Amino acid sequence: MSTQEHPDRRPKRQKTGSASVIDREAMMDVNSTSSSETLLPRIELNETETTLTQLLLDVGHHIDNHPLPCPEGSEVTILEPLANSPTVIRFTGGWVRDKLLGVESHDIDVAINNSTGYQFGLRMQEYLAEAERARRYGIHEPVLVAQEDSYPAASNGPDVQAERTKALGGLHTIKKNPEKSKHLETVTTKIFGLDIDLVNLRTETYAENSRNPQMAIGTPEDDALRRDATVNAMFYNLNTSSLEDFTGRGQSDMQAKIIRTPLEPRQTFLDDPLRVLRLVRFASRLDYSIEHETEQAMDDDEIRTAFLAKISRERVGIEMDKMLKGNGARQALALIDRLNLYSIIFPPPATEKIVPDMNHWKSAYGLIDEMVHLGAERRVENGTTVDDLSVVAGILLQGEQDIYMAWLLAALVPWRTAPLPPLGPKGQLQPPMPAVVVRDGIKATNKVFEIVVRAFRNVNEVSTMRECFTGGVGQAEAPIKDVAEFNRESFGMAIRRWGPSWRMQVLFALLMDVVRTGGKHDHAGSNRVISNYADFLAHLRKLDVLEAYALKPIVDGKQIVAALNVKPGKWTGAALDLVMRWQLRNPGVTDGEGAIEEVRKHREELKIN
């Protein structure tokens, strides 16, 4: 029986007094269905994973054989029955999913059944402090034992004599922060080149009047059912070398390519609203569909309100970065569009009343999707481009960072109607509102912020120059080289004015012009715009000005001052612009005398005394 033929057996949350618990009968029904109908596949470990598994199991045995009181500092309550149970260790979540998909992962979440990641990490350092033990796993330097609740970095410089030396990094704890939906006490470290998170299996209970959970050590069933998606809720049990699917739907949902929450979706999202974005990312990355009830719950005003109240903008930025740098960026933006999530990802500043214009946004991110794929084909073929979009993609998309910026600029198109801000009190330019949105909404880097500033600030100049070029040539019916406005000097100086990110500024102008024509609703108009930009960019390439922003003056200010036998002054900057214009008109000339003579001709105009 397929996943879609099953009635929805998701365990429901039952309210008990001031807290809530999981309906155990529903959970048992799910697991019995899974065990009787689904034969879970076997996971094969690579050499490094096998060594890591042996280390973790040995640490677990060491803990069982040498129990110690819990150290101070842990914020997670350990339930009495579990505290005295044998240590069971599991790889969880994304690593299991990726393994089943045949994808290698360097990030592993390790869940321990009877202690926190804090406590397990300290005992692991203690275990490896003996050099003989450490050498069993290829660790050739002593590992420092952490004292009390500190996490010193281990001193394990590599043994240059042993190629198979493997290091254990320092441990760093992430404390709980329920006000911002960070519920786990996690320890992070690096072992054998793998990024490891050590964490306890957990259960969460919610009071009637609060969305902030009380954390405690839980069972594997508790832990699986509290995860964001069934495909992320499967475990690999190191002790039994077996796959575990406690939701009863993880494997079948993978086969059916479905994203759904283990528990009732609306409550799942209210518990941690970031799960809405995470499901968008998983669905787009894996090319899965979101189950209907889950999708309906994602488009909910109360969840949007909780998202804005509970989720830090840094976490939003991390999720968006992963989406836009992944292979499903178009699908991610389409889901954000369809599920009305845009306003919680890119909210306007509190003082602004303007709202984003979502009309024709699909045309913008759809065009980038086409360009990315055409650009990839062009790079593989490394030959002559054969259509307008290939010309545009080949010139504008020069690498992975350009592709990321292209997606981000497409994501900001709905803010295209935001007016440019007035000058500051001292006449200084203020950043356009969309740049503030990307800086504050997803905590973009300064470099990304500056590119967005230039893209919005220069969009009209770029669009006008392109429009004048294509329109002017058509009217004059003259070769490009005979049209004074379109010579190498004017284009080269424009690119220098726009700076190193000029390609992204032209790309944004293209997106804006396509959207202005009505996008996909005016296919012929969009094609004309793309054709015009292809002609414009091909001309820039023919003029050899694509890298004009990086061109250095053939002579510098000191050489000009010496040649003219004058004192330096305010005129120097204007003189160097004159030199650059001369260079652009005279490509290939390496003697600077002609450039100096050009300055001499304009000596009076430049007010050189």
C-alpha positions, 0 to 999 in steps of 0.5 A, spaced: 500 500 500 502 506 498 503 512 502 498 516 499 493 510 500 494 510 508 489 514 512 493 519 516 496 516 522 500 521 524 500 521 532 495 527 535 497 531 541 493 530 547 492 535 552 493 533 559 493 539 564 497 544 563 502 540 558 501 536 552 503 529 551 504 524 545 498 519 543 502 513 545 497 508 541 497 512 535 504 512 535 504 504 536 499 504 530 504 507 526 510 503 528 506 497 527 504 499 520 511 500 518 514 494 521 509 489 518 509 493 511 516 496 510 522 492 510 527 497 511 534 498 507 541 497 510 546 503 511 553 501 508 558 506 512 564 508 509 571 507 512 571 514 516 564 513 518 566 506 521 572 508 525 567 514 528 562 508 530 567 504 533 569 510 537 562 512 539 561 505 541 567 504 545 566 511 549 559 508 550 561 502 553 566 506 557 561 510 560 556 504 562 562 501 565 565 507 569 558 511 571 559 518 574 555 523 577 552 528 572 556 534 571 553 541 573 551 546 567 546 541 563 540 545 562 536 538 560 533 534 565 534 527 565 528 522 566 530 517 572 529 510 568 533 513 562 539 515 566 540 508 568 539 505 562 545 502 557 548 507 552 545 507 545 547 511 540 544 513 533 546 517 527 540 522 526 536 526 521 539 529 515 545 524 515 540 518 514 536 521 509 542 523 505 545 516 506 539 513 503 539 517 497 546 515 496 549 522 498 555 522 502 555 527 508 560 530 512 555 533 517 553 528 522 548 529 528 549 524 534 544 522 539 545 519 545 539 516 549 541 517 556 545 523 557 546 530 554 551 532 548 555 536 554 556 530 558 557 525 553 562 530 550 566 530 556 566 523 557 569 522 550 575 527 552 576 523 558 576 516 554 581 519 549 586 522 554 589 516 554 594 515 549 594 508 547 586 509 546 587 515 542 592 511 537 587 505 536 583 511 532 589 514 529 589 520 534 596 521 535 596 526 540 593 527 547 586 529 548 585 534 553 580 533 559 575 538 559 574 541 567 567 542 570 563 545 564 569 548 560 570 546 553 578 547 552 580 546 545 584 539 544 591 540 543 592 535 537 596 537 532 597 532 526 603 527 526 606 529 520 609 522 520 603 518 520 598 520 514 592 517 517 592 521 523 585 523 525 584 529 530 579 530 535 577 538 535 575 542 541 568 541 544 563 548 543 556 548 547 550 551 544 545 553 550 538 553 550 534 559 548 527 558 548 525 565 546 528 564 539 526 557 538 533 554 539 531 548 544 537 543 544 543 543 548 548 541 543 555 540 543 559 541 536 566 538 535 570 535 529 572 528 529 576 525 523 574 531 518 567 530 520 563 535 523 559 532 529 553 535 533 552 531 540 545 531 542 541 528 547 534 524 545 529 529 547 522 530 548 518 537 549 512 539 553 508 545 552 504 549 557 497 551 555 499 559 555 506 558 552 509 556 545 516 555 549 517 548 550 520 544 557 526 540 554 527 533 557 531 527 555 526 523 551 525 516 548 527 515 540 520 515 539 519 522 542 525 525 538 523 522 531 516 525 532 518 532 534 522 532 528 520 537 522 519 532 517 518 524 516 524 523 511 529 527 517 526 523 522 529 516 521 535 514 525 541 509 524 542 505 531 550 504 532 549 499 537 544 494 532 547 497 525 540 498 523 535 503 520 530 505 525 523 509 522 519 510 529 514 515 525 513 509 520 513 514 514 520 516 513 522 510 508 515 510 505 515 518 504 522 518 501 519 513 496 513 517 494 517 523 494 513 527 500 515 532 505 510 531 511 511 533 519 511 527 523 506 530 528 500 535 526 503 540 522 500 546 525 502 545 532 509 543 529 510 549 526 507 553 532 512 550 536 518 552 532 516 556 526 523 556 522 520 549 520 516 552 515 522 554 511 526 548 513 520 544 509 521 549 503 528 548 503 528 540 503 522 540 498 526 544 493 532 541 494 530 534 494 524 535 488 519 533 493 512 535 494 509 537 500 503 533 503 497 537 502 495 538 510 502 540 511 502 545 506 495 548 508 498 549 515 504 553 512 500 558 509 497 560 516 497 567 519 498 565 526 504 561 524 507 567 520 506 572 526 509 566 531 515 566 525 516 574 526 516 573 534 520 567 535 525 566 529 532 570 529 533 573 522 540 570 523 536 563 522 532 566 517 538 568 513 542 561 514 536 558 511 535 562 505 543 562 503 542 554 503 536 555 499 539 560 494 545 556 493 542 549 492 540 546 486 532 547 487 532 555 488 527 556 483 522 551 487 524 554 493 522 561 491 516 558 487 514 555 494 515 562 498 511 565 493 505 560 493 505 559 500 505 567 502 511 567 506 515 573 502 513 578 508 516 574 513 523 573 510 524 579 507 519 584 511 520 592 510 523 596 516 518 598 521 517 605 519 515 603 512 508 602 510 510 600 503 508 593 501 512 588 496 509 588 489 508 580 488 505 581 480 510 577 475 515 575 480 515 568 477 517 571 471 523 574 475 525 567 478 523 563 472 528 567 468 534 566 472 532 559 472 533 559 465 539 563 465 543 558 470 541 552 466 543 555 459 549 558 463 551 551 465 551 548 458 555 554 455 560 553 460 560 545 459 560 546 451 565 552 451 563 554 444 559 559 441 553 561 444 547 560 439 541 564 442 540 571 446 539 568 453 545 564 452 549 570 450 546 574 456 548 568 461 555 567 458 557 574 460 553 575 466 554 569 470 561 568 471 561 563 477 557 560 483 557 567 487 554 570 481 549 565 480 547 566 488 547 573 487 542 572 481 537 568 485 538 573 491 536 579 486 530 575 483 528 574 490 528 582 491 524 584 485 517 585 489 521 591 492 522 594 485 517 599 487 520 602 493 522 609 492 529 611 493 530 614 500 532 622 500 539 624 502 541 624 509 542 630 513 549 632 510 547 630 503 550 623 503 546 617 499 542 613 503 541 605 502 535 603 498 530 600 502 531 593 499 538 593 501 536 595 508 531 589 507 536 584 505 541 587 510 536 586 516 531 581 514 536 575 512 543 579 515 546 579 508 554 580 508 556 587 507 559 585 500 552 582 498 549 589 501 553 593 497 551 589 491 544 590 492 545 598 494 548 599 487 543 594 483 537 598 486 541 605 485 543 604 478 538 600 475 535 606 471 541 608 469 543 601 466 536 600 463 536 607 460 543 606 457 541 599 454 534 602 451 538 608 448 543 603 445 538 599 442 533 604 440 538 609 437 542 604 433 535 602 430 533 609 428 540 611 425 541 605 421 548 606 422 554 601 424 555 601 432 562 604 431 559 610 428 554 612 433 558 617 438 554 615 444 556 608 444 563 608 443 568 604 447 570 610 452 562 611 454 561 604 455 568 603 459 567 609 463 560 607 465 562 600 467 568 603 471 562 608 474 558 601 476 564 598 479 566 590 479 559 588 481 556 591 474 554 584 471 549 584 477 547 591 476 545 589 468 542 583 470 537 586 475 536 591 470 534 586 465 529 582 471 526 589 472 525 590 464 522 583 463 517 584 469 515 591 467 513 588 460 508 583 464 513 577 464 510 571 462 504 574 460 507 578 454 512 572 452 513 576 445 515 583 449 520 579 454 523 576 448 524 583 445 527 585 452 532 579 452 534 580 445 536 587 446 540 585 452 544 580 448 545 585 443 547 590 448 552 585 452 555 582 445 557 589 444 560 590 450 564 584 449 566 586 442 569 593 445 573 589 450 570 593 456 567 587 460 573 588 465 574 596 464 572 597 472 579 593 473 583 597 468 589 601 471 591 608 469 597 608 464 600 614 468 599 615 475 598 622 479 605 623 480 607 622 473 602 627 471 605 632 476 612 631 474 611 631 467 607 638 467 612 640 473 606 643 477 604 641 484 599 636 486 592 639 487 584 637 487 585 637 479 589 630 480 582 626 480 579 629 474 586 628 470 586 621 471 579 620 469 581 624 463 587 619 462 582 613 463 578 616 457 584 617 453 586 609 454 579 607 452 579 610 446 586 608 444 586 600 447 593 597 446 597 603 447 602 602 452 606 609 452 603 614 457 606 620 453 599 620 449 595 620 455 599 626 458 599 630 452 591 629 453 591 632 460 596 638 457 590 640 452 585 640 458 590 644 462 586 650 463 579 646 463 582 642 469 585 649 473 592 646 473 596 652 475 
